[in-house]
Amino acid sequence: MKLAASGPGSTANNVRAFMDECLALLDGLATVRLVRADNGFFDGKFLDFLEEKELHFLVKARMTRWVKFAVLGVSGPRMSLMV
């Protein structure tokens, strides 16, 4: 099942409310196996939200110098670098 937000503004605007609504609608009907988002959602608060909900996620990020440093500094199975 694919759900998409539409409307004007930044991609990450009201994403928490949108995700809460989606999860509530799916509660008991389906299990969310993976949340996939584009680079507009590469935001610490959104990533924290996904981790709080214990959701698996893949969020695209621009490979800036700071992202490279962050990826290289992460250990464990939660982060992988796809080239």
Number of C-alpha atoms within 10 A of each C-alpha: 5 5 8 7 12 7 7 7 8 10 16 18 14 11 16 14 10 15 17 13 12 14 16 11 11 13 11 8 9 10 9 14 9 10 13 12 16 13 12 14 19 17 13 9 13 16 16 11 16 16 12 9 11 9 14 13 16 15 15 13 14 12 11 9 8 10 12 12 11 10 13 12 8 11 9 6 6 8 11 12 7 4 4
